[in-house]
């Protein structure tokens, strides 16, 4: 374990670097590096404060890099030490990228490696940090999006380590497989497209003309990849965020310029988070059969999303097999993800009996119009977890945590019921 400490305006920082097993089932085998950043109010850096572990979205997203004590971070620093974990494979933890994946001699070896980067391993990492770095005392968690999935695994595997759990847009369907998830997702994404074109009706023609031009097959992105119609459609991922329609409007308005191509590359290359694509469908594998490219299979049932359909509909949080052929950063993952998609059974991530008997206070923000995580599934899950209160709102999109009121509302819900557990 190594520790580095310094102070930036409004926050004292301690950086923790530790070695953990690649496979927690084989603790004596290969190890990887785990990085976590601890934040505390500089005037209270020596105080005995409870810890709040932030579980970021993704999968494959690194921990936030805050520029100051604002937003939910600033609120939490009034009462807690905030722990920002770079989940294994991301950020300053041992990174998984195309160069690493190219080292495996077989697709099966690559798939076996990637299988160590699921929620159960991330929770084991967090528990290791809690016990070895932060004194073994219960801590609270704040799970955004996929961080909520991690929260459910944490409550299943190690509830004794938790004081309270806050979740924003991330209560996974406990028994919904990938096919069910995407069956619900496509209609929501189609509705988001309708809203985009309602706001900007002139883009029906603008986007159609752009797609017709890309269909000719000779438009190249700055890294040399061909910009296809289906890669253009993936930009709809942003429709689930509050300013997503406006970002798309300003991007499309530029036309097929160099600036446009650079922006599309930045938004679709997965250069900073290849694990998002590589691991995405496996997060829904919990004791079920193969995911088998569920998003691709379900798309066939929705012809409105065809590349030739007009108006052209943008897709959302779906990962397709073609991405591992057309996107440079993802090509080294292709064989491994094919093996993972065909895997017959995944270890269960959720203990349904333990969740039903849960005593750790849980407060969850469920965004009614959430494009990414179906609100119906979230409410079904909330009803099956003991000591859980769901706050349902249509005021926010999936990125609602960016509003100061969301975290404040969730902490108030727990405080009003007696606060978190101690010990």
N, C-alpha and C positions, 0 to 999 in steps of 0.2 A: 504494500500500500504506500503510495506517495501522495503528499498533500502540498498544494501551492495556495498561498493566501495573498490577497491584495484588496484594495478598496477603490471602487468607482463611485461617482457622485450618487449618494442615496443608498448604496448597497455595499456591504462587505462580502467578499467572495472567497470561498474556499473550494478548491478543485481537488477531487478525489479520483485517483486512478488505482484500480485493483485488477488482479488476475482472477478469472473465474473459469470453471470447466466449460469447454465447448458443449459437452453433453453432460448434463447434471446426473444422468444415470451411470456415468463413468467418470467420477471425480478425479481419478488418477490419470486420465488420458490427456488429450490435447487441451490447451488453455487458450483463452482469448482475453483481450483487455476490455475493461468496463470503465467508463468515464461518467462522473456525476459532478454537477456544479451546485454548491450550497450557497444560498443567499440569505443574508440577515441584515436587519437595520443596523448601521454602523454604531449607533449609540447603545445597542443591546447585544453586541457580538459576544459578550461573555455571559449573557443571561441564560438560564436554563429554560429554553423555549421548546414547545412541541414542534414536531416536524410535519410538513405537508409535502408529500411526494406528488409531483405532476407527471401524469401519464399521457403523453402526447398522442395525437392521432396518427394515422398512417394506414397500414403498417409501413415501416421504413422511414418514418420521419424522425429527425433528430430533435433534441430538446430545444426550447426557445433560447434565443440569445437576446435577453432584454437590454434595452438601452438606458433604462432608468426605472425607478420604483413607481410605475404607472399601471393602470388597468388592474386586473385581478392580482397581479404580482404585488403591486403597491398595497392593496387591501390586505393580502395575506401576510405581508411583512410586518403589519401592525401587531400581530399576535403569534407568528410562526417563523421558524426557519423554513425556507422553501428549497426543496431539492429538485433539481432539473436533471433528469437522467437521460443520457444519450443511449437509447435502447440498443442492445447488442446489434452489431452490424451497421450502425449509423454514427454520423458525427465523428467524435473523437474516440468512441469505442471502436474496437477492431472492425474496420469497414468492410462490407461485402460489396464488391463492384465487379465489373466485367473482367478486369485484370485478374482478380482472384479466381473467378469462375473459370477462366481460361486455363488454369493450372490443373484442373481435374482431368484425368485421362478418360473417364467415362461419364455419361450422363447420370448413371446411378450413383456414382460418387458425389457428384454435384448435388443431386437431390437429397442424399443422406446428410450432406453438410447443411443445406438450407432448412431441412426439417428441424434443426436445432435452434431455429430463430423464430419459433412460434410463441404464443402467449405463455405457455407453461414455463418455458425457459426464461422469459423476461420476468415473470413473477419470482422465479427462483433467484434470479440476479438481485431483484429488489430486496428480497428477504435476506440475502447475504449482506447487502449494504446495511440494512437496518440493524442486523445483529452485530456486525463487526465494526461498523463505523459510527453508528448513531445510538449505541448503548442498549439496543434490544428493546427499547420502549415502544409501545404501540404508536403508530403514526397514522395520519389521515392521508387520503389520496384524492386527487382531482383528476378525473379521467375525461378527456375531450375526445369524442368520436371513438376511434379504435381504442383509445384509452379507457372507454367504458367497457369494451369487450375484455380488456386486461383486468379491469376491476372485478368483473364477474368471475374470472379465473382466479384472481387473488382471494375473493370471498370463498371460493370452492376449495382452494389448496391451503391457504394459510390465514384464516380469519383471525387467529389469535394475534396477528401482527398489526391489526387494523383498529383504529379508534373510531373513524367515521369515513364515509365515502361520498364524494360529490361527483356527479356524472352529468356531462352536457352533450346531448345528442348522441348517446352511445350505449344504450341498452340493447345488446344483441338478442336476437331471437334464440331462445335456449335450445330449441329443437328444429329450427328452420334450416334446411340445407341450402346450398348455393342456388339450386334451381328455384326454390321458393323465394329466396331473396330477390333474384333478378326478375321473377314473375311479377313481383310487386314494384320493382324499380322502374321498369320501362314505362308504364303509364304515368308515373310521377315525372319522369324526364320529358315525356311528350307534353305534359301540361306546362312544364317550364318553358319549352320551346314555343308553345302557343302564346305564353305571356311575353316572351322576347319579341316575337313578331307583332304582337298587339302594340307594344310600345314603339317599335321601330318597323312599321309596315313596309317601308321602302327597301329594307334589307332582304325581303323575300326575293326581289330581283337581283340585288347586289350579291347575295350569297349564292344564288343559282348560277349567275354568270361566273363567279369565282370557281365554283365546283366544275362547271363545264370546261373551264380553262385547265384546271388541274387534271381532269380526266384525260387530257392529251398526253400526260405522263412525262413531261420534260421540264417541270419546275423543280429546281433543286434548292434545298435548305443550305445554310452556310457550312454545315458539316459534310455535305455531299449526299445526304439522304434525299430521296425523292419525296416531295410533298404530295401525298395522295389525298383523295377525297375523304377516305375513312380516317386518315390522321387529322385532317381539318375538322371532321366531326367530333373528334375527341376533345376539342376545345370546350365543348359543352359541359365538361367537368366543372367549370366555374359557375354554372348557373345555380348551383346550390348555395352560393355565398351571396351575402347581401348586395354588394356592388357588381355582381357577376354580369348582369345584363349590360351595365354601362361599360364595363371593361371590354366586353365583346363588341359593343357598338363602336367604340373608339378604335378598336383593332381593325374591324372590317372596313371602317371608313377610310383607312389608309390605302386600301387597294393593294395590288400585288407589287409592293415596293420592297427594297432591301430592308427597311425598318420593320415591315410586316413580317418578312421571313425570319429575321432575327428574333422577333417576339414569339412567333410560332415555335421556333426551335427551343427557346427557353421554357416554354410552357408544356412541351410534349416530348422532350428528349430523355427525361428521367435521369439526367446527368447527376443530380444531387440526391436522388432517392430511388435507385433501381430496385430496391427491395419492395417498394410499393407495388410495382408491377409483378415482380417474381413471386411474392408471397400472398397476393391479394385474395385469390380464391381459396387458398388453404386456410385462411382465418375462419372460413365457414365449415371446415372439416372437423367435426367433433363427434367421433364414434360412428360416422356415417360412411356410405360408399363413396366412390370417386366423384370429385367435383366435375371432371370431364368437360372443362371449358363451358361451364353453365351459361355464362353471359353470351357466348357465341351461339349456343344452341337456342337459347330463349329469343335471341334477336330474330331468328328465322320466323318466329311467330308474330313479328311486328314489322310488316312490310313498309310501314311509314318511315322506318329508319334506313331503308335501302339507300345506297349511294346515288341511285338514279332517281329517287323520289323527289318531288318538288311540291311544296317548299322543302328544301333540304333540312332534315332534323339533325341536330347535334346530339351526340350521346353523352353519357354521364360517367358515373364511377364504375365503368365496366372495363375489364382487361380481356383482350382478345389474342388468339394465337398469332395472328399476322403481325402484332407488335414486335414479336421476338425475331421477325425476319426483316421488317422495314426500319426499325429504330436501332441505330448503331450501338447505343449504350446497352441495349437489351440482348443483342445477338448472342453473346457468350452464355446467356442463361437458357437458351432455347431448349437444349437437350434435357437439362435438369427440370425445367418446368413441365415439359411433356411427361416426364416420369412422375412428377408430383400430381399432375392432373389425372393420371391413371391409377393412382394409389388406391387400393381397395378399401382401406380402413385407416382412419386417423385416431390417435388416442383422444379420449373425451377431454374437453377443456372445462366442462361445467359439471359440478356435482349437484344434481337436482335436489336431492334430499337435504344436503347441507345448506343450499340456498334457501330452501323452504323454511328451514329452522334458523335462519340467520338472525343474529342479535345485534350486529354492527349497524348503527344508524346509516341509512342510505338516502340521499336526496338527489333526485334526478330531474334535470330540465329536459322535457320532451318537446321538441319543436314540431308542431302539428303539420307543417308543410315541408318538413325535412326531406330533401331529395336523396340524401345519402343513406340514412337509416330510417326505415319505415316506422312511422309513429304508431301504427297499429301493433306491430311486433313489439315495440318498446313498451307499450302499455300492457300487453300480455305478459311480458317478462316482469314488469314491475309488480304485477298482481301475484306472481309466483315467488317473489323474494321476500322473506320476512323482514319486518322493520324498515320498509322502503316507502318513501313518499314521492310521488311524481307530480311535478308542476308542469302542466300542459299549457303551451302558449303558441300563438301564431304571430307574435310580434317580431320574432327573430328567424333568421335562417340558420344554417348549420354552424356558422361562425359567431353565434350569439355571445360566446364567452368574451368576445372583444368589448362588449358593453359592460361597464362596471356593475350594473344592476343585477346581472345574472349570478355571479359568484356571491354577491351580497345576499340575494334571495335564498340561495341554497344553504348558505351557512346559517341564516336565520331559521330556516325550516328545521335544521338539526338542533340548534340552540333552544328553540321553543319546545323541543321534546326531551330536554335534559342534557343536551350536548353529547360529545363523543365518549366512548368507553375509555377507561384508564387502566394502566397496568403495564 
